[in-house]
Amino acid sequence: MSVVLYVAAVGLALSGAVLFRRPRAGVRAVRNPLTVSTCAALGLASLVLVCSAPLTLAAVNGLTGVPNFGAPLTYGMLSAYSCSLFVLLINWRGGPRELVRRMVLRAIAAYAALIVALVVLFTLADAPVERLTDLDTYYAGTPYMREMIVLYLAGHSVATVGLCAVGVKWGREVTGLLRTGLRLILIGSMLDLVGFQLTKYTAVAARWTGHDLDFLSTTVAPPMASLGALTCSVGFVLPRLGPSVAAHWHSLRDLRTLAPLWSALRFASTAPPPPGSWWRLPRERLQWREVAIHDALLTLAPYFDDRVRERALDGALRAGRTPHRARVAAEAAMLAAAARHAAARSRPFDVPSGYRLRATRASGTSGLTELVELAQEFTRSSPATAVREGTVTATPDRP
């Protein structure tokens, strides 16, 4: 059981770390209450799983010399996690800063009082027998321990029910990745509510009535709590990381599309080499490659032959291609001819063409789109047949 809880805890901690240090977040993450509260919830959930593992409980009890001292520690962590869910909901809802601040402070004060009550009840209780996996049911009828167990479960249930209610309400009002994230949070919260809390309540109540359903508390509840927490963590992270991941995926696709064009033109580029880091994200690699290809296009501009472009344009139009696709095909043919003769160290034209590729005229997303289309056409057309015999000479001259 400890291994399952530790693995789930590592997953939650990694989710929080990735969210906090996501690309371009930087110091802004520290100033964003929503990001801080989300990471705090994930971090506290991870700590709850670590503290509730039997190996951790045994170590804590041994270090303190107090039997079952790990129980109020774990329950206190769980209450702090429940508080973080309330704070997250408050920041998620938003509103005037002072109102948000007052609501956050009230939630912290309420759960701080709950944690103090848990410690006081444990101090008053008589729990001399160490129980690492079945403390809730073993001491379900013990004075003060009974109240402590019910109190920590109730505090967690209130936060979970609130999270479920918000998930159901907001799930109808949002779309896209945010809706998917809310649904995952709702599923995770329901797993926690039904798989962990309801089984704990049932097992404890069974003890009160003289029955033994301890397996619900010791066997069913822990893995369901881990699964629910992991599902919620994915729901929290997905809407905030999803767009970035999609952007990097698209960048990787464009990188692959530009690879043949870059391979053919890299000899003409004078752009400085990329940073020496052993790892760069696809978006950063794409930005550098786009700059390097643009540099190569400017270097090859003196070799542009308008006659090659016009013949390719006429041929593409006669073949039934749209004006846009015909223009791209003509530019690719002219670029292939220019690259061929520049690589052969031929003299450029005495009178420059003056034609500018659409990819060098556009900027931003439009420029990248034009460059990708040019690369696709450049790859489809064969450079060996792109230039007709006699179109360009070693010392070209304009008619």
C-alpha positions in Angstrom: 0.0 0.0 0.0 2.8 2.4 0.8 4.3 2.0 -2.7 0.9 2.9 -4.3 0.6 6.0 -2.1 4.2 7.1 -2.7 3.8 6.8 -6.5 0.6 8.8 -6.5 2.3 11.4 -4.3 5.2 11.7 -6.8 2.7 12.2 -9.6 0.9 15.0 -7.8 4.2 16.7 -6.9 5.4 16.6 -10.5 2.1 18.0 -11.7 2.5 20.9 -9.3 6.1 21.5 -10.2 5.4 21.4 -14.0 2.5 23.8 -13.6 4.5 26.2 -11.4 7.5 26.2 -13.7 5.7 25.9 -17.0 7.3 27.6 -20.0 7.2 31.4 -19.8 5.7 31.4 -16.4 8.8 32.6 -14.5 8.3 34.9 -11.6 4.7 35.6 -12.8 3.6 32.3 -11.3 4.5 33.5 -7.8 2.3 36.6 -8.3 -0.7 34.6 -9.7 -3.0 33.6 -6.9 -4.7 31.0 -9.0 -1.4 29.3 -9.9 -0.2 29.5 -6.3 -3.4 28.0 -4.9 -3.4 25.2 -7.5 0.2 24.3 -6.8 -0.5 24.5 -3.1 -3.5 22.1 -3.4 -1.4 19.6 -5.5 1.5 19.9 -3.0 -0.7 19.3 0.0 -2.4 16.4 -1.7 1.0 14.9 -2.3 2.0 15.4 1.4 -1.3 13.8 2.6 -0.6 10.6 0.6 3.0 10.5 1.9 1.9 11.0 5.5 -0.9 8.4 5.2 1.5 5.6 4.0 2.0 2.9 6.7 5.8 3.3 6.3 5.6 7.0 7.0 3.2 6.5 9.9 5.6 4.0 11.5 8.5 6.3 11.1 6.7 9.3 12.6 5.5 7.2 15.6 9.0 5.9 16.2 10.6 9.3 16.0 8.1 11.0 18.3 7.8 8.0 20.7 4.0 8.6 20.7 1.8 5.8 19.5 -0.4 6.9 16.5 1.1 10.4 16.4 1.0 10.1 12.7 -2.8 10.1 12.8 -3.3 13.8 13.8 -0.4 14.7 11.5 -2.1 13.0 8.5 -5.6 14.4 9.4 -4.1 17.8 9.9 -2.5 17.6 6.4 -5.8 16.4 4.9 -7.6 19.4 6.5 -5.0 21.8 5.1 -5.6 20.2 1.7 -9.3 20.7 2.1 -8.7 24.3 3.0 -6.5 24.7 -0.1 -9.4 23.4 -2.2 -11.6 26.2 -0.8 -8.9 28.8 -1.5 -8.6 27.5 -5.0 -12.3 27.8 -5.6 -12.3 31.3 -4.2 -9.4 32.4 -6.5 -11.0 30.5 -9.4 -14.2 32.4 -8.9 -12.4 35.7 -8.7 -13.9 39.1 -7.8 -12.8 42.2 -6.0 -9.4 41.7 -4.4 -10.5 42.7 -0.9 -13.5 40.3 -1.0 -11.3 37.4 -2.3 -8.8 38.2 0.5 -11.5 38.1 3.2 -12.9 34.9 2.0 -9.5 33.3 1.8 -8.7 34.4 5.4 -12.0 33.0 6.6 -11.4 29.6 5.0 -7.9 29.5 6.5 -9.2 30.5 9.9 -12.0 27.8 9.8 -9.7 25.0 8.9 -6.9 26.2 11.3 -9.5 25.9 14.1 -10.4 22.4 12.8 -6.7 21.3 12.9 -6.4 22.6 16.4 -9.5 20.7 17.4 -8.1 17.5 15.9 -4.9 17.9 18.0 -6.8 18.6 21.2 -9.0 15.6 20.7 -6.1 13.3 20.0 -4.4 14.6 23.2 -7.5 13.9 25.3 -7.9 10.4 23.8 -6.5 7.2 25.1 -5.0 5.4 22.0 -2.0 3.3 23.3 -2.1 0.6 20.6 -0.3 1.6 17.4 -2.5 1.1 14.3 -0.9 1.8 10.9 -3.7 0.8 8.5 -7.0 0.5 10.5 -6.9 3.3 13.1 -10.2 4.8 12.0 -12.1 1.5 12.6 -10.1 0.3 15.5 -10.7 3.4 17.5 -14.2 4.2 16.1 -15.8 3.8 19.5 -13.0 5.3 21.6 -14.0 8.7 23.2 -12.3 11.7 21.6 -10.7 9.5 18.9 -14.3 8.9 17.6 -14.9 12.6 17.5 -11.5 13.3 15.8 -12.2 10.8 13.1 -15.7 12.1 12.3 -14.4 15.7 12.4 -11.6 15.2 9.9 -13.9 13.3 7.6 -16.6 16.0 7.8 -14.1 18.8 7.1 -12.9 17.0 4.0 -16.4 16.2 2.8 -17.5 19.8 2.9 -14.6 20.8 0.7 -15.1 17.9 -1.7 -18.9 18.6 -2.0 -18.1 22.2 -2.7 -15.7 21.2 -5.5 -18.2 18.9 -7.0 -20.9 21.6 -7.0 -18.6 24.1 -8.7 -17.5 21.4 -11.3 -21.1 20.7 -12.2 -22.1 24.3 -12.4 -19.1 25.6 -14.3 -19.0 22.6 -16.6 -22.1 23.9 -18.4 -20.7 27.4 -18.9 -17.2 26.7 -20.3 -15.9 24.8 -23.4 -12.7 23.3 -24.7 -9.9 22.2 -22.4 -11.4 24.0 -19.4 -14.6 21.9 -19.6 -12.5 18.8 -19.9 -10.4 19.8 -16.9 -13.5 20.5 -14.9 -15.0 17.1 -15.8 -11.8 15.4 -14.7 -11.9 17.4 -11.4 -15.5 16.3 -10.9 -14.6 12.7 -11.6 -11.7 12.8 -9.2 -13.8 14.5 -6.5 -16.5 11.9 -6.9 -13.9 9.1 -6.6 -12.7 10.8 -3.4 -16.3 11.3 -2.1 -17.6 7.8 -2.9 -14.4 5.7 -2.9 -12.7 7.2 0.1 -15.1 9.2 2.3 -18.2 7.1 1.9 -16.3 3.9 2.5 -14.7 5.4 5.6 -18.0 6.6 6.9 -19.5 3.2 6.3 -16.7 1.2 7.9 -16.8 3.5 11.0 -20.6 3.4 11.3 -20.4 -0.4 11.0 -18.1 -0.5 14.0 -20.7 1.6 15.9 -23.4 -1.0 15.2 -21.2 -4.0 16.0 -20.4 -5.0 12.4 -17.0 -5.5 10.7 -16.5 -3.7 7.4 -12.9 -2.7 8.0 -11.8 -3.8 4.5 -13.6 -0.8 3.1 -11.4 1.5 5.2 -8.2 -0.4 4.9 -8.3 -1.9 1.3 -10.8 0.1 -0.7 -10.3 3.7 0.5 -6.5 4.3 0.1 -6.2 3.4 -3.6 -9.5 5.2 -4.4 -8.1 8.3 -2.7 -4.9 8.1 -4.7 -6.8 7.7 -8.0 -9.1 10.6 -7.2 -6.3 12.9 -6.3 -4.4 12.0 -9.5 -7.5 12.5 -11.6 -8.1 15.9 -10.0 -4.4 16.9 -10.6 -4.8 16.2 -14.3 -8.0 18.3 -14.3 -6.2 21.2 -12.7 -3.1 21.0 -14.9 -4.7 20.2 -18.3 -6.4 23.6 -19.0 -3.3 25.5 -18.1 -0.7 23.3 -19.8 -2.8 22.0 -22.7 -2.5 25.1 -25.0 1.3 25.2 -24.4 1.6 21.5 -25.2 -0.5 21.8 -28.3 1.6 24.8 -29.5 4.8 22.8 -29.0 3.3 19.9 -30.9 2.4 22.2 -33.8 5.9 23.6 -33.7 7.4 20.1 -33.9 5.2 19.4 -36.9 6.3 22.6 -38.6 9.9 21.8 -37.8 9.6 18.5 -39.6 8.0 20.2 -42.6 10.7 22.8 -42.8 13.5 20.3 -42.5 14.0 19.5 -46.2 13.9 23.2 -47.1 16.5 24.0 -44.4 18.7 21.1 -45.5 18.7 22.6 -49.1 19.3 26.2 -48.0 21.5 26.0 -44.9 24.6 26.6 -46.9 23.4 30.1 -47.8 22.4 31.1 -44.2 24.7 33.4 -42.2 22.5 33.3 -39.1 24.4 32.7 -35.8 24.3 29.1 -34.5 21.6 28.3 -31.9 22.4 28.4 -28.2 24.5 25.5 -27.0 21.9 24.1 -24.7 21.6 20.3 -25.1 17.8 20.7 -24.9 15.5 23.2 -26.5 11.8 23.2 -26.7 10.2 22.7 -30.2 8.9 26.3 -30.2 12.4 27.7 -29.6 13.9 25.5 -32.2 11.2 26.5 -34.7 11.9 30.2 -34.0 15.6 29.8 -34.7 15.0 27.8 -37.8 12.5 30.3 -39.2 15.1 33.1 -38.7 17.9 31.0 -40.3 15.7 30.2 -43.3 14.7 33.8 -43.8 18.4 34.7 -43.7 19.1 32.1 -46.4 16.2 33.5 -48.5 17.6 37.0 -48.4 21.1 35.6 -49.4 19.6 33.9 -52.4 17.5 36.9 -53.6 20.2 38.0 -56.1 19.8 34.7 -57.8 16.1 34.8 -58.3 15.1 34.4 -62.0 11.7 35.9 -62.9 11.6 33.7 -66.0 11.7 30.5 -63.9 8.9 31.8 -61.7 6.7 32.9 -64.6 7.1 29.6 -66.5 6.3 27.7 -63.3 3.3 29.9 -62.6 1.9 29.4 -66.1 2.4 25.7 -65.9 0.7 25.4 -62.5 -2.3 27.5 -63.7 -2.7 25.3 -66.8 -2.6 22.3 -64.6 -5.7 23.6 -62.8 -4.1 24.7 -59.6 -5.6 27.7 -57.7 -3.9 31.0 -58.0 -2.6 30.8 -54.5 -1.1 27.3 -54.9 0.2 28.2 -58.3 2.0 31.2 -56.8 3.6 29.0 -54.1 4.7 26.5 -56.7 6.2 29.2 -58.8 8.1 30.6 -55.8 9.4 27.1 -54.9 10.6 26.6 -58.5 12.4 29.9 -58.5 13.9 29.2 -55.1 15.1 25.8 -56.2 16.8 27.3 -59.2 18.4 30.0 -57.1 19.7 27.5 -54.6 21.2 25.3 -57.3 23.1 28.1 -58.9 24.3 29.7 -55.7 25.6 26.3 -54.6 27.5 26.1 -57.9 29.1 29.5 -57.1 27.6 31.1 -60.2 27.5 34.9 -60.5 24.3 36.5 -59.4 22.2 38.6 -61.8 23.6 42.0 -62.6 20.1 43.4 -62.4 18.3 42.0 -59.3 14.9 40.5 -59.8 13.3 42.7 -57.1 10.7 40.0 -56.4 10.1 39.2 -52.8 8.8 35.9 -51.6 5.5 36.1 -49.8 7.2 34.3 -46.8 9.6 37.2 -46.4 6.9 39.9 -46.7 4.5 38.4 -44.2 5.2 38.5 -40.5 4.2 36.6 -37.4 1.9 33.6 -37.8 1.1 34.5 -41.4 4.8 34.5 -42.2 5.3 31.1 -40.7 2.3 29.7 -42.6 3.7 31.1 -45.9 7.1 29.6 -45.1 5.6 26.1 -44.3 3.6 26.2 -47.6 6.7 27.1 -49.5 8.6 24.3 -47.8 5.9 21.8 -48.7 5.9 22.8 -52.3 9.7 22.8 -52.4 9.7 19.3 -51.1 7.1 18.1 -53.6 8.9 19.6 -56.6 12.1 18.0 -57.8 15.0 20.5 -57.7 16.7 18.6 -60.5 13.8 19.4 -62.9 12.7 22.7 -61.4 14.8 24.7 -63.8 14.6 24.2 -67.6 17.8 23.8 -69.5 19.2 27.2 -70.5 17.0 29.2 -68.2 20.0 30.5 -66.2 23.6 30.7 -67.3 26.8 30.9 -65.4 26.9 34.7 -65.9 23.1 35.5 -66.1 21.9 38.6 -67.6 18.4 40.1 -67.8 16.8 40.6 -71.2 
